[in-house]
Amino acid sequence: MGGFFVAMFLSNFTSSVVFIFVSLAVITFLWELLEYLIARFRKSGNYMKKTFKVTNINPRWKDTTLDIFLNFLGAIIFILLKG
């Protein structure tokens, strides 16, 4: 639940819930784009496979939507606990 920790980090700079969620959306988009680009380019994909001993690094919609959902769920939980 990286969204929890990202929201916690962002809350140090602002108390605006909207800012936290917009920033989280931007960070999540950039992260997922990076995952896609790494898989897309053969050299970086081969490096990731060798370094982390992964057989398949192709991004899947199921994984991407789960990542996005869990990021925002973590942020919501942090906002609710922060009160």
C-alpha positions as a Markdown table, in Angstrom:
| # | Residue | x | y | z |
|---|---|---|---|---|
| 1 | Met | 0.0 | 0.0 | 0.0 |
| 2 | Gly | 2.4 | 2.6 | -1.3 |
| 3 | Gly | -0.4 | 5.1 | -1.5 |
| 4 | Phe | -0.5 | 5.2 | 2.3 |
| 5 | Phe | 3.1 | 6.2 | 2.6 |
| 6 | Val | 3.0 | 8.6 | -0.4 |
| 7 | Ala | 0.0 | 10.3 | 1.2 |
| 8 | Met | 1.8 | 10.4 | 4.5 |
| 9 | Phe | 4.8 | 12.1 | 2.8 |
| 10 | Leu | 2.7 | 14.6 | 1.0 |
| 11 | Ser | 0.8 | 15.5 | 4.1 |
| 12 | Asn | 4.0 | 17.0 | 5.5 |
| 13 | Phe | 3.8 | 19.7 | 2.9 |
| 14 | Thr | 0.0 | 20.4 | 2.8 |
| 15 | Ser | -3.2 | 19.6 | 4.6 |
| 16 | Ser | -5.2 | 19.7 | 1.4 |
| 17 | Val | -6.8 | 16.3 | 0.7 |
| 18 | Val | -7.3 | 17.4 | -3.0 |
| 19 | Phe | -3.6 | 18.1 | -3.4 |
| 20 | Ile | -2.7 | 14.8 | -1.9 |
| 21 | Phe | -5.0 | 12.9 | -4.2 |
| 22 | Val | -4.0 | 14.8 | -7.3 |
| 23 | Ser | -0.3 | 14.4 | -6.5 |
| 24 | Leu | -0.9 | 10.7 | -5.8 |
| 25 | Ala | -2.6 | 10.4 | -9.2 |
| 26 | Val | 0.3 | 12.0 | -11.0 |
| 27 | Ile | 2.9 | 9.8 | -9.1 |
| 28 | Thr | 0.8 | 6.7 | -9.9 |
| 29 | Phe | 0.6 | 7.6 | -13.6 |
| 30 | Leu | 4.3 | 8.2 | -13.8 |
| 31 | Trp | 5.1 | 4.9 | -12.0 |
| 32 | Glu | 2.8 | 2.8 | -14.2 |
| 33 | Leu | 4.2 | 4.6 | -17.3 |
| 34 | Leu | 7.7 | 3.7 | -16.2 |
| 35 | Glu | 6.7 | 0.0 | -15.7 |
| 36 | Tyr | 5.3 | 0.1 | -19.3 |
| 37 | Leu | 8.4 | 1.7 | -20.8 |
| 38 | Ile | 10.8 | -0.7 | -19.0 |
| 39 | Ala | 8.9 | -3.6 | -20.5 |
| 40 | Arg | 8.7 | -2.0 | -23.9 |
| 41 | Phe | 12.4 | -1.5 | -24.4 |
| 42 | Arg | 14.4 | -4.7 | -24.8 |
| 43 | Lys | 17.6 | -3.5 | -23.1 |
| 44 | Ser | 15.9 | -2.3 | -19.9 |
| 45 | Gly | 13.6 | -5.3 | -19.9 |
| 46 | Asn | 16.5 | -7.7 | -20.1 |
| 47 | Tyr | 18.3 | -5.9 | -17.3 |
| 48 | Met | 15.2 | -6.1 | -15.1 |
| 49 | Lys | 14.8 | -9.8 | -15.8 |
| 50 | Lys | 18.4 | -10.6 | -15.0 |
| 51 | Thr | 18.6 | -8.3 | -11.9 |
| 52 | Phe | 15.4 | -9.4 | -10.3 |
| 53 | Lys | 15.1 | -12.9 | -11.7 |
| 54 | Val | 11.7 | -12.2 | -13.3 |
| 55 | Thr | 10.5 | -14.2 | -16.2 |
| 56 | Asn | 7.7 | -11.9 | -17.4 |
| 57 | Ile | 7.7 | -8.1 | -17.0 |
| 58 | Asn | 4.9 | -7.3 | -19.5 |
| 59 | Pro | 2.4 | -5.0 | -17.8 |
| 60 | Arg | -1.1 | -6.4 | -17.5 |
| 61 | Trp | -4.3 | -4.4 | -17.1 |
| 62 | Lys | -5.3 | -6.5 | -14.0 |
| 63 | Asp | -2.0 | -5.6 | -12.3 |
| 64 | Thr | -2.2 | -1.9 | -13.3 |
| 65 | Thr | -5.7 | -1.5 | -12.0 |
| 66 | Leu | -4.9 | -3.3 | -8.8 |
| 67 | Asp | -1.9 | -1.0 | -8.3 |
| 68 | Ile | -4.0 | 2.1 | -8.8 |
| 69 | Phe | -6.8 | 0.8 | -6.6 |
| 70 | Leu | -4.4 | -0.1 | -3.7 |
| 71 | Asn | -2.6 | 3.3 | -4.0 |
| 72 | Phe | -5.9 | 5.2 | -3.6 |
| 73 | Leu | -7.1 | 2.8 | -0.9 |
| 74 | Gly | -3.9 | 3.4 | 1.1 |
| 75 | Ala | -4.3 | 7.2 | 0.7 |
| 76 | Ile | -7.9 | 7.0 | 1.8 |
| 77 | Ile | -7.0 | 5.0 | 4.9 |
| 78 | Phe | -4.2 | 7.5 | 5.8 |
| 79 | Ile | -6.6 | 10.4 | 5.4 |
| 80 | Leu | -9.2 | 8.7 | 7.6 |
| 81 | Leu | -6.7 | 7.8 | 10.3 |
| 82 | Lys | -5.2 | 11.3 | 10.2 |
| 83 | Gly | -8.6 | 12.8 | 10.8 |
